[in-house]
Amino acid sequence: MSTALRHERAERDPAKLFATPGVNLTRRADGTLVLSSPQALRPYSRCLNEHLLYWARQAPDRAFLAERGPDGEWRHVSWREALDEVLRLARWLIAIDRNEGDTVAILSDNSVEHALLALAAMHVGIPALAVSPAWSLQSRDFARLRSVISQAPPCVIYVDDWERYRPALEAVRDLHHAVVVVGSASRGMPPGGVRFDAIAGGGSRADVERAFNAVDGDTVAKLLFTSGSTGEPKGVINTQRMLCSNQQARVQVWPFLETTPPVILDWLPWSHTFGGNHNFNLVLRNGGTLYIDGGRPAPGRFEESVRNLREIAPTLYFNVPRGYEMLVGALRQDSALARGFFSRLQLIFYAAASLPQHLWDGLEELSRKVAGERIPMVSAWGATETAPLATDCHFEAGRPGIIGVPVPGCELKLVPDGERFEVRVRGELVTPGYWRRPDLTARHFDDEGFYLVGDAVRFADEAEPARGLLFDGRVAEDFKLSTGTWVRVGMLRQAVIAALAPLARDVVVAGQDRDDVGVLVVPDIEACRAGSGLPAGTADEEILRHPAVRAAVARGLETLRREAPASSRHAACALFLRDPLSIDAGEITDKGYINQRAVLARRRDLVEALYTPGHPDVIRAGTGEA
């Protein structure tokens, strides 16, 4: 086992890990509330790479980045080595032919080369543009990739392997003038391309230093393109001020970071704000070590994550609910894996969606059994437009779904929306807008400068605001039944997932202008197979039609109906989704987040089936029969 597991006992006392939670609350006459942190935001760095220079001096030999090499062994890059590489790449970047506003586009998965090139671009004030690899590798029409390259033309495009990305690069070759950089281990080379490890020359160190000194808070550090619920991707401007102030806020509510450099093993893609801004920048800000996890919570990929966890004991662990679902199963089956995982873990962090109650209970049970104590489980809330941390649950919540209170430097405006609030955000962590889209920018800010996120929240305890907020779904996803009753999709989705556990990975909630709610179920095929008793290798279709599986779904729906009899609080019927959700159609992100509106629009035939009397595939509450 890795020497990473030989260490002193981890500090897990929330009183020592976290700042004392609190909230300032102002009530307006119209019912609007304004929330902020009692902590003032302290001074923060001018730009992210000031931390790179600092740690290269203070801990030059400590590992900053690590990934598995072709031989399967971990290859580490120290802080000093990382700085040397960033300066090498920056000299080349500053001298290449480029237009004002050009980007450095990175199409590939997380890797050491990806990180170094992005840091080099930011070092000299060129926006780094990490594009979801799914838009290059899983897309059929490359429409989203073409949209991104058209909106933010690159001077450099990086791919780790020419052969793997050749179709995507050929699909956009008429849209840019970029130099194509391929990974050091790439199969093949495009005409005029350059290999990452062969990059040399360019400007002088003095040129690089001048460019670095010119970077300030307003400098665009990154562009992150989000799919949105409809239309083409939109580029969210991420300035140095946003990212640096956000990490300062993070360390003020997690002060232990300044005494315990974080060690994380993380797969979350850097093309998204969770992995690319929150997690990566947390390591950069606090001199930690990031092990790049080549696995992910998907069949055939999760085994790599398990292999990595056998060797690397993280101090912090970040994942989405699907990742925890697979992890809990693995930890229960392997006591050695569980001992290593919990050995120096200080906290468990989930985001992107609320953690189902059965996974919360499973992690708590495992931590008590293996570590001898409950390891804090926390979450936060924000958006790509908020860098991303806007609220943080830096306290013992006691239940999933609580997103905490505003972080230092962040104001929330809560606008009444029935029994809940529409939430808006203002502060240095908020984007100045969308890349070259002033029209879109104007539509997303109110007259007081608050960013319109489109999410809804409510208080965990109205009498004690410091106990935090609960996420209550997307305002645009909610709808009315034919009775005029509002269906709050976010909360109902979680209730249905819990009721159908473990058979449902996720659900899409339907029922607009109908008499009752129906759900399209994204099945967990392995859990359904186990519930059916059918052998491995059985076709998915046969598993999902098995009477035992249908009966289990019907019982779950009936249980929820008894517990929440109001028509807007339960689902009357369900239908399994048999075809995978489409990235091209915007139904799902590569992080696993489902766009409810896109699925309902694309699969109108299945929605109609839900409300067709006697349809053989529909499961109704309490019956298991159509």
C-alpha positions in Angstrom: 0.0 0.0 0.0 1.1 3.6 -0.7 3.1 5.4 1.9 0.4 8.0 1.7 -1.5 5.9 4.2 1.1 6.1 6.9 0.3 9.3 8.7 -1.1 10.9 11.9 -4.8 10.8 12.8 -6.8 13.2 10.7 -8.5 16.2 12.3 -12.2 15.8 11.9 -13.7 18.0 14.6 -16.0 20.5 12.8 -15.3 23.1 15.5 -11.6 23.0 14.3 -12.2 22.5 10.6 -14.7 25.2 10.0 -15.5 28.9 10.7 -18.5 29.6 12.9 -21.5 29.8 10.5 -23.5 33.0 10.6 -25.6 35.2 8.4 -26.6 38.8 8.2 -30.2 39.2 7.1 -32.0 42.3 5.9 -35.8 42.2 5.3 -37.4 44.5 2.8 -41.0 45.8 2.8 -41.8 43.7 -0.3 -40.8 40.5 1.3 -37.4 40.3 -0.3 -34.5 39.2 1.9 -30.8 40.1 1.5 -28.3 37.7 3.1 -24.6 38.1 3.5 -21.8 36.7 5.7 -20.8 38.3 9.0 -17.2 37.7 7.8 -15.7 40.4 5.6 -13.8 39.1 2.7 -10.1 39.5 3.4 -7.5 40.6 0.8 -6.7 38.1 -1.9 -4.1 37.6 -4.5 -3.9 39.6 -7.8 -4.0 36.5 -9.9 -4.0 32.7 -9.5 -0.4 32.2 -10.6 0.9 34.2 -7.7 0.1 31.0 -5.7 2.2 28.9 -8.2 5.2 31.2 -7.6 4.6 31.2 -3.9 4.5 27.4 -3.5 7.4 26.9 -5.9 9.5 28.9 -3.4 8.0 27.5 -0.2 7.6 23.9 -1.0 9.5 23.3 -4.2 9.8 19.5 -3.9 6.2 18.8 -2.8 4.1 17.1 -5.4 1.6 19.5 -7.0 0.2 17.3 -9.8 0.3 13.5 -10.4 -1.1 11.2 -13.0 -0.5 7.6 -14.0 2.0 7.2 -16.8 1.9 4.6 -19.7 3.5 2.1 -17.3 0.7 2.5 -14.8 2.9 4.1 -12.2 2.2 7.5 -10.7 4.2 10.3 -12.2 4.6 13.4 -10.0 5.3 17.0 -10.9 6.6 19.1 -8.1 5.7 22.8 -7.5 9.1 23.9 -8.8 8.9 21.6 -11.9 5.4 22.9 -12.6 6.6 26.5 -12.5 9.5 25.8 -14.8 7.2 24.1 -17.3 4.7 27.0 -17.1 7.4 29.5 -17.8 8.7 27.4 -20.8 5.2 27.3 -22.3 4.5 30.9 -21.5 7.6 32.1 -23.5 6.3 30.2 -26.5 2.7 31.4 -26.1 3.6 35.1 -25.8 5.4 35.0 -29.1 2.9 33.1 -31.3 0.7 34.8 -33.9 -2.6 35.7 -32.3 -5.4 38.3 -32.3 -6.8 40.2 -29.4 -9.2 37.9 -27.5 -7.8 34.7 -28.9 -7.9 31.7 -26.5 -5.9 28.6 -25.7 -8.5 25.9 -26.3 -8.0 22.5 -24.6 -10.2 19.8 -25.9 -8.9 16.9 -23.8 -9.5 15.3 -20.4 -7.8 16.4 -17.3 -4.0 15.7 -17.4 -0.7 17.3 -16.2 -0.2 18.7 -19.7 -3.7 20.2 -19.7 -3.1 21.9 -16.3 0.3 23.3 -17.3 -0.9 24.7 -20.6 -3.9 26.4 -18.9 -1.7 27.9 -16.2 0.8 29.1 -18.9 -2.0 30.8 -20.8 -3.3 32.5 -17.7 0.3 33.5 -16.7 0.5 35.8 -19.7 -3.1 36.9 -19.8 -4.5 34.6 -22.6 -7.9 33.1 -21.7 -7.8 29.4 -21.1 -10.7 27.6 -22.7 -11.3 24.0 -21.5 -14.0 22.4 -23.7 -15.9 19.4 -22.6 -14.2 16.4 -24.2 -17.7 14.9 -24.8 -18.3 17.5 -27.4 -15.3 16.2 -29.4 -15.5 12.4 -28.6 -19.1 11.6 -28.0 -20.8 14.0 -30.4 -21.9 13.0 -33.8 -22.4 16.4 -35.4 -19.8 18.4 -33.4 -22.4 21.3 -33.3 -21.5 22.4 -29.8 -17.7 22.2 -30.5 -18.2 24.3 -33.7 -20.2 26.8 -31.8 -17.5 27.2 -29.1 -14.7 27.6 -31.6 -16.7 30.1 -33.6 -17.5 32.2 -30.5 -14.0 32.1 -29.0 -11.4 31.6 -31.7 -8.2 30.0 -30.4 -4.6 30.7 -31.2 -3.7 27.3 -29.8 -5.7 24.0 -29.7 -4.4 21.2 -27.5 -5.4 17.6 -27.8 -3.7 14.7 -26.0 -3.9 12.4 -29.0 -4.1 13.4 -32.7 -5.7 10.2 -33.9 -8.4 10.2 -31.2 -9.4 13.8 -31.8 -8.8 13.9 -35.6 -12.6 13.8 -36.5 -13.3 16.7 -34.1 -10.4 18.8 -35.3 -11.4 18.2 -39.0 -14.9 19.4 -38.1 -13.6 22.8 -36.9 -10.6 23.3 -39.2 -12.4 26.1 -41.2 -13.1 28.1 -38.0 -9.7 29.0 -36.7 -6.0 29.8 -37.4 -4.7 28.0 -34.3 -1.5 26.0 -33.9 -2.5 22.4 -32.9 -0.5 21.1 -30.0 -0.6 17.4 -29.4 0.3 15.5 -26.3 3.8 14.1 -25.7 2.5 10.6 -26.2 0.2 11.4 -29.1 -0.2 9.0 -32.0 0.6 11.1 -35.0 0.9 14.7 -35.7 -1.2 17.1 -37.8 0.5 19.2 -40.5 2.0 22.2 -38.9 1.4 20.8 -35.4 3.8 20.7 -32.5 4.3 18.1 -29.8 3.9 19.4 -26.2 7.3 18.3 -25.0 9.0 19.9 -28.1 7.6 23.4 -27.4 10.6 25.7 -27.2 11.7 29.3 -27.8 9.6 32.4 -28.1 9.7 35.5 -26.0 12.3 36.2 -23.3 11.8 35.7 -19.6 11.6 39.5 -19.3 8.7 39.5 -21.8 6.9 36.8 -19.8 7.4 38.8 -16.6 6.0 41.9 -18.1 3.0 40.1 -19.3 2.5 38.4 -16.0 2.8 41.7 -14.1 0.1 43.2 -16.4 -2.5 40.6 -15.3 -5.0 42.1 -12.9 -8.4 41.3 -11.4 -10.2 42.2 -14.6 -8.1 40.0 -16.8 -10.1 37.1 -18.3 -8.5 34.0 -16.8 -10.9 31.4 -18.3 -13.9 30.9 -20.5 -16.2 28.1 -19.5 -19.0 27.3 -21.9 -22.2 26.0 -20.5 -24.9 24.2 -22.5 -27.9 25.9 -21.0 -31.4 24.5 -21.2 -31.8 25.5 -24.9 -29.8 27.0 -27.7 -26.1 27.0 -28.3 -23.4 27.1 -25.6 -22.7 30.4 -23.9 -19.3 31.5 -22.8 -19.1 32.5 -19.1 -16.3 35.0 -18.4 -14.1 34.0 -15.4 -11.9 36.8 -14.3 -8.9 36.6 -12.1 -10.8 38.6 -9.4 -13.7 36.1 -9.5 -11.4 33.0 -9.0 -9.0 34.5 -6.5 -11.7 36.1 -4.3 -13.6 32.8 -4.4 -10.6 30.8 -3.1 -10.1 33.4 -0.3 -13.7 32.9 0.7 -13.2 29.2 0.7 -10.2 29.3 3.0 -12.1 31.7 5.4 -14.8 29.2 5.9 -12.4 26.2 5.8 -9.5 27.6 7.8 -7.9 24.2 8.2 -6.7 24.5 4.6 -4.0 26.9 5.7 -2.5 24.3 8.1 -3.2 21.1 6.2 -2.3 21.2 2.5 -5.1 19.3 0.8 -4.5 16.0 -1.0 -7.2 15.1 -3.4 -7.9 12.4 -5.9 -10.3 13.9 -8.4 -11.9 13.0 -11.8 -14.3 16.0 -12.1 -13.7 17.6 -15.5 -11.9 20.9 -15.7 -14.3 22.0 -18.4 -16.8 22.5 -15.6 -16.5 24.9 -12.7 -16.7 22.3 -9.9 -13.6 20.4 -10.9 -11.8 23.2 -12.9 -12.3 26.1 -10.5 -13.3 24.9 -7.1 -11.2 21.7 -6.8 -8.2 22.6 -8.9 -7.9 26.1 -7.6 -8.3 24.9 -4.0 -5.1 22.8 -4.4 -3.3 25.7 -6.2 -4.3 28.3 -3.5 -3.3 26.1 -0.6 -0.1 24.3 -1.8 -1.7 20.8 -1.9 -1.4 17.8 -4.2 -3.9 16.8 -6.9 -3.9 13.2 -8.1 -5.7 13.1 -11.4 -8.2 10.3 -11.4 -8.5 8.7 -14.8 -11.6 6.9 -13.7 -15.2 8.2 -13.3 -18.5 7.0 -12.0 -19.5 5.0 -15.1 -19.4 1.2 -15.9 -16.0 0.2 -17.0 -14.4 3.4 -15.7 -15.1 3.3 -12.0 -12.7 0.4 -11.5 -9.9 2.8 -12.2 -11.1 5.1 -9.5 -11.1 2.2 -7.0 -7.6 1.2 -8.1 -6.4 4.7 -7.4 -8.1 4.9 -4.0 -6.3 1.8 -3.0 -3.0 3.7 -3.3 -4.0 7.3 -2.5 -5.7 8.3 0.7 -7.3 11.8 0.2 -7.7 14.4 2.9 -10.8 15.7 1.1 -13.0 13.8 -1.3 -15.2 15.5 -3.9 -17.9 13.8 -6.0 -21.3 13.9 -7.5 -24.1 11.7 -6.1 -23.6 9.0 -8.8 -20.0 8.7 -7.8 -21.0 8.2 -4.1 -23.5 5.6 -5.1 -20.8 3.5 -6.8 -18.3 4.3 -4.0 -20.6 3.2 -1.2 -21.0 -0.2 -2.9 -17.3 -0.7 -3.3 -16.5 0.3 0.3 -19.0 -2.1 1.7 -17.5 -4.9 -0.3 -13.8 -4.2 0.4 -12.8 -3.5 4.0 -9.2 -2.7 3.0 -10.3 -0.2 0.5 -12.6 1.4 3.2 -9.8 1.6 5.7 -7.5 3.4 3.2 -10.2 5.7 2.1 -11.2 6.9 5.5 -7.7 6.8 7.0 -7.0 10.6 6.7 -10.2 11.9 5.3 -11.3 15.1 6.9 -14.5 15.7 5.1 -16.8 14.4 2.3 -18.1 17.0 -0.2 -20.9 16.5 -2.6 -22.3 18.9 -5.2 -24.0 19.1 -8.6 -27.1 17.5 -7.1 -28.5 16.7 -3.7 -27.2 13.5 -2.1 -30.0 10.9 -1.7 -30.8 10.1 1.9 -29.8 6.4 1.5 -26.3 7.4 0.3 -25.9 9.9 3.2 -26.9 7.1 5.6 -24.5 4.7 3.9 -21.5 7.0 4.1 -22.2 7.9 7.7 -22.5 4.2 8.7 -19.3 3.4 6.9 -17.3 6.2 8.5 -18.5 5.3 12.0 -17.6 1.7 11.4 -14.3 2.2 9.7 -13.0 5.5 11.1 -14.7 5.2 14.5 -16.4 8.6 14.1 -18.7 10.5 11.7 -16.8 12.3 9.1 -18.4 15.6 8.2 -20.5 15.5 5.0 -20.9 19.0 3.4 -22.1 20.7 0.3 -22.2 24.1 -1.3 -24.0 26.0 -4.0 -23.1 28.2 -6.9 -22.8 28.3 -10.6 -20.3 28.7 -13.4 -21.1 32.4 -13.2 -20.1 32.5 -9.5 -16.6 31.0 -9.7 -18.4 28.8 -8.3 -18.8 29.1 -4.5 -21.7 31.3 -3.4 -22.9 29.4 -0.3 -21.2 26.8 1.8 -22.4 24.4 4.4 -19.4 24.6 6.8 -21.2 23.0 9.7 -22.8 19.7 10.7 -26.1 19.8 8.7 -27.4 16.4 9.9 -29.2 15.8 6.6 -28.5 16.1 2.9 -29.6 18.9 0.7 -28.5 21.9 2.9 -26.3 24.2 0.8 -25.3 26.5 3.7 -25.0 30.2 4.1 -23.4 33.0 1.9 -19.6 32.9 1.9 -17.6 36.1 2.6 -17.9 38.6 -0.2 -21.2 37.2 -1.5 -24.7 38.7 -1.2 -27.8 36.8 -1.9 -31.1 38.4 -2.7 -34.1 36.1 -2.0 -37.2 37.1 -4.0 -40.4 35.5 -2.7 -41.8 32.8 -5.0 -44.7 31.1 -3.2 -43.4 29.2 -0.2 -39.8 29.5 -1.4 -37.4 32.1 -2.8 -35.8 32.8 -6.2 -32.1 33.4 -5.4 -29.9 36.0 -7.0 -26.2 36.7 -6.3 -23.9 39.8 -6.1 -20.2 40.2 -5.3 -16.7 40.0 -6.6 -17.2 36.3 -7.3 -19.8 37.0 -9.9 -19.0 37.0 -13.7 -19.1 40.4 -15.5 -21.1 38.6 -18.2 -21.0 36.3 -21.2 -18.3 36.3 -23.8 -19.1 38.8 -26.6 -22.8 38.6 -25.8 -23.9 41.9 -24.2 -27.5 41.1 -25.0 -27.3 37.9 -23.0 -25.5 39.6 -20.2 -28.1 42.3 -19.8 -30.9 39.7 -19.5 -29.1 38.0 -16.6 -28.7 40.9 -14.1 -31.4 42.8 -12.3 -31.4 46.6 -11.7 -29.3 46.2 -8.5 -26.6 44.2 -10.2 -27.6 40.8 -8.8 -27.0 37.9 -11.1 -30.2 35.9 -12.0 -29.2 32.3 -11.3 -32.6 30.8 -12.0 -32.5 28.6 -8.9 -34.9 28.5 -5.9 -34.1 28.0 -2.2 -35.9 27.9 1.1 -34.6 28.0 4.7 -33.8 24.8 6.6 -35.2 26.5 9.6 -36.9 29.9 9.1 -36.4 30.8 12.8 -32.7 30.2 12.5 -31.3 31.4 9.2 -27.7 30.4 10.1 -28.8 26.8 9.9 -28.6 27.3 6.1 -30.6 27.1 2.9 -32.1 24.2 1.1 -31.8 24.0 -2.7 -35.4 23.9 -4.1 -34.8 23.3 -7.8 -34.7 25.3 -11.0 -37.4 27.9 -11.3 -37.7 27.3 -15.0 -38.2 23.5 -14.5 -41.3 23.9 -12.3 -44.8 23.6 -13.8 -48.5 23.5 -12.9 -50.8 20.5 -13.0 -54.3 20.9 -14.6 -55.6 21.8 -11.1 -53.3 24.9 -11.1 -51.1 23.3 -8.4 -47.4 24.0 -8.8 -45.0 21.1 -9.0 -41.6 21.9 -7.5 -39.5 19.6 -9.7 -36.2 19.8 -7.7 -37.7 18.6 -4.4 -40.0 16.0 -6.0 -37.2 14.6 -8.0 -35.2 13.9 -4.9 -38.3 12.3 -3.2 -38.9 10.0 -6.1 -35.3 8.9 -6.4 -35.3 8.1 -2.7 -38.5 6.2 -3.0 -37.2 4.1 -5.9 -33.7 3.5 -4.5 -31.6 1.8 -5.6 -33.3 1.1 -8.9 -33.3 4.7 -10.2 -30.1 6.7 -10.9 -32.2 9.7 -11.7 -35.7 10.7 -12.8 -37.2 13.3 -15.2 -40.4 14.8 -13.9 -43.4 15.2 -16.3 -47.0 16.4 -15.9 -47.4 19.9 -17.1 -51.2 20.6 -17.6 -51.9 17.0 -16.6 -54.0 15.7 -13.7 -51.0 14.1 -12.0 -47.2 13.7 -12.1 -45.4 11.0 -14.0 -41.7 10.3 -14.2 -39.2 8.9 -16.7 -36.8 6.8 -14.8 -33.1 6.5 -15.7 -32.4 3.0 -14.4 -29.5 1.6 -12.5 -29.2 -1.5 -14.6 -27.1 -3.4 -12.1 -29.4 -2.7 -9.2 -32.4 -3.7 -11.4 -30.6 -6.9 -12.4 -29.9 -7.8 -8.8 -33.6 -7.1 -8.0 -34.8 -9.3 -10.8 -32.6 -12.3 -9.9 -31.6 -12.6 -13.5 -28.0 -13.7 -14.4 -25.3 -11.4 -15.6 -25.4 -10.8 -19.3 -29.2 -10.6 -19.4 -30.4 -8.0 -21.9 -31.4 -4.6 -20.3 -34.9 -4.8 -21.9 -35.6 -8.1 -20.2 -34.4 -6.8 -16.9 -36.6 -3.7 -17.0 -39.7 -5.7 -17.9 -39.1 -8.3 -15.1 -42.2 -8.4 -12.8 -40.0 -8.1 -9.7 -38.5 -4.9 -10.9 -41.8 -3.4 -11.9 -43.3 -4.4 -8.6 -40.5 -2.8 -6.7 -41.0 0.5 -8.6 -44.8 0.3 -8.0 -44.2 -0.2 -4.3 -41.9 2.8 -4.1 -44.4 5.0 -5.9 -47.1 3.8 -3.6 -45.1 4.5 -0.5 -44.4 8.0 -1.6 -48.0 8.5 -2.4 -49.0 7.5 1.1 -46.4 9.7 2.7 -47.2 12.7 0.4 -50.8 12.4 -0.8 -51.0 15.8 -2.5 -50.9 15.4 -6.3 -47.9 17.7 -6.6 -45.8 15.8 -4.0 -45.7 12.3 -5.5 -45.6 10.5 -8.9 -48.6 8.4 -10.0 -46.7 6.5 -12.7 -43.3 5.8 -14.1 -41.7 4.5 -17.3 -38.1 3.4 -17.7 -35.9 5.2 -20.2 -34.3 2.5 -22.3 -32.2 4.7 -24.7 -29.2 6.6 -23.2 -29.5 10.3 -22.8 -27.9 12.4 -25.5 -25.1 14.9 -25.0 -25.6 16.2 -28.5 -29.3 17.0 -27.7 -28.3 18.7 -24.4 -30.1 16.1 -22.3 -27.1 15.4 -20.1 -23.7 16.8 -19.3 -20.5 14.7 -18.9 -20.9 15.3 -15.2 -24.2 13.5 -15.2 -26.5 16.4 -14.7 -29.8 15.9 -16.5 -31.5 18.8 -18.3 -35.2 18.1 -17.5 -36.6 20.5 -20.1 -34.5 19.1 -22.9 -35.4 15.5 -22.1 -39.1 16.2 -22.0 -39.0 18.1 -25.3 -37.0 15.5 -27.1 -39.0 12.5 -25.7 -42.5 13.7 -26.1 -43.6 10.3 -27.2 -42.6 8.8 -23.8 -44.4 11.6 -22.0 -47.5 10.8 -24.0 -47.0 7.1 -23.1 -47.1 7.9 -19.4 -50.6 9.3 -19.8 -51.9 6.6 -22.2 -54.3 4.3 -20.4 -53.3 0.7 -20.5 -49.8 1.3 -22.0 -47.8 -1.9 -21.3 -44.6 -0.1 -20.3 -46.1 2.2 -17.7 -45.8 1.3 -14.0 -48.5 2.7 -11.7 -48.3 3.3 -8.0 -49.1 0.2 -6.0 -49.6 -2.3 -8.8 -46.5 -3.1 -10.8 -48.9 -3.4 -13.8 -49.8 -1.0 -16.6 
